[in-house]
Amino acid sequence: MKLYGALLSPFVRKAAVVLEEKGLEWELVMHSPGSDNSDFLEASPFGKIPALRDGDYTLADSSAIAIYLDAKYPSPAVLPAEPAARGKAMWFDEFADTIYAASGLKILFNRLVGPKLLKLPSDEAIAVQGEAELPRILDYLEGAAPAQGWLNGEFSLGDISVASMLKSMSYVGYGPDSARYPATAAWYGRVAARPAWASVAVMEAPTAVRLGATG
Ligand SMILES: N[C@@H](CCC(=O)N[C@@H](CS)C(=O)NCC(=O)O)C(=O)O
């Protein structure tokens, strides 16, 4: 299986961790957003990362990829079978991808990915706006993070998605903060200790070092 993208992206890392959690054989094929490579564009018609190729089958969007992988390779599951738990897993995935990312990526793109990786002009005012939006989001997460275990009872896509966003934010100074957000930091530590997470972190480290990003 091929995963197109770059692991600094929270969405690409999410898909990579799902692949690792399931013990699947896969390779990362590096593409930045907007790449004009035809194999990549076949899998991701709008040029966004990540995208997946599984034989003849292609699919874009990290949540779609996770749902596909969970259906095709069900064990171990990343989506709970029980309805209430499944709903919450998708809520945390959505929270990560649309609420946390909507604010966090304003910082990440304008302070790291745009200027250092894609060599695009950045807008510091947008980054500052993202910073102003973060406390409400991080306060919510602190309230949701359990004293033990996972966001949702059993370990799920929700944990992977939210932790992946937090890891990307660590590259711009908004990583786990055990003084201000102790429950979040402890929960993140548990996610990061999982072998699947650790093996993706090893793959990602050289790019982060090259960009001078410390996480
Ligand atoms: N909902 C999508 C979001 C993908 C996404 O926006 N990825 C970013 C990189 S972090 C991207 O490709 N941006 C380029 C663009 O929007 O054109 C997912 O979960 O995969």
The ligand as an SDF file (V2000), in Angstrom:
LIG
                    3D

 20 19  0  0  0  0  0  0  0  0999 V2000
   -9.8730   16.6820    5.4440 N   0  0  0  0  0  0  0  0  0  0  0  0
   -8.6390   16.3810    4.7800 C   0  0  0  0  0  0  0  0  0  0  0  0
   -7.6880   17.5620    4.9070 C   0  0  0  0  0  0  0  0  0  0  0  0
   -6.4500   17.3880    4.0650 C   0  0  0  0  0  0  0  0  0  0  0  0
   -5.6640   18.6720    3.9970 C   0  0  0  0  0  0  0  0  0  0  0  0
   -6.2340   19.7950    3.9570 O   0  0  0  0  0  0  0  0  0  0  0  0
   -4.3380   18.5440    3.9380 N   0  0  0  0  0  0  0  0  0  0  0  0
   -3.5240   19.7100    3.8070 C   0  0  0  0  0  0  0  0  0  0  0  0
   -2.1230   19.4760    4.3260 C   0  0  0  0  0  0  0  0  0  0  0  0
   -2.0490   19.4230    6.0830 S   0  0  0  0  0  0  0  0  0  0  0  0
   -3.4370   20.0580    2.3350 C   0  0  0  0  0  0  0  0  0  0  0  0
   -3.2430   19.1940    1.5180 O   0  0  0  0  0  0  0  0  0  0  0  0
   -3.5940   21.3510    2.0160 N   0  0  0  0  0  0  0  0  0  0  0  0
   -3.4770   21.8240    0.6870 C   0  0  0  0  0  0  0  0  0  0  0  0
   -4.7550   22.3790    0.1530 C   0  0  0  0  0  0  0  0  0  0  0  0
   -5.7240   22.5270    0.9180 O   0  0  0  0  0  0  0  0  0  0  0  0
   -4.7860   22.6500   -1.0380 O   0  0  0  0  0  0  0  0  0  0  0  0
   -8.0250   15.1140    5.4030 C   0  0  0  0  0  0  0  0  0  0  0  0
   -8.3930   14.7770    6.5330 O   0  0  0  0  0  0  0  0  0  0  0  0
   -7.2320   14.4560    4.7340 O   0  0  0  0  0  0  0  0  0  0  0  0
  1  2  1  0
  2  3  1  0
  2 18  1  0
  3  4  1  0
  4  5  1  0
  5  6  2  0
  5  7  1  0
  7  8  1  0
  8  9  1  0
  8 11  1  0
  9 10  1  0
 11 12  2  0
 11 13  1  0
 13 14  1  0
 14 15  1  0
 15 16  2  0
 15 17  1  0
 18 19  2  0
 18 20  1  0
M  END
$$$$
